[in-house]
């Protein structure tokens, strides 16, 4: 089993972002697009791939989450931080 299949709205909630932000980040023109599958006109996301994307987005440029064996997603009260295209940190 590849993991839980998530809707666009579920991914938006997990990331603390709007649905339109998630949709825009599935485009290939963004630096680090979200991994997704398309079923007809519907976008679906695999939870393990989204978790991997979160890990990679939180690492300094040039590093992969697979290289960080001890890295873990922290939850509970803390908010995710992202970097925009200019490398500046921004809040969701």
JOMO-V760833 format. One record per helix or strand of 2 or more residues. SS is the DSSP state (~ for helix, > for strand). FROM is the first residue (numbers start at 1). TO is the last residue. If there is no record, write none. Layout:
ss:SS from:FROM to:TO
ss:SS from:FROM to:TO
This chain:
ss:> from:5 to:6
ss:~ from:8 to:15
ss:~ from:19 to:24
ss:> from:37 to:39
ss:> from:42 to:46
ss:~ from:47 to:57
ss:~ from:65 to:67
ss:> from:81 to:83
ss:> from:89 to:91
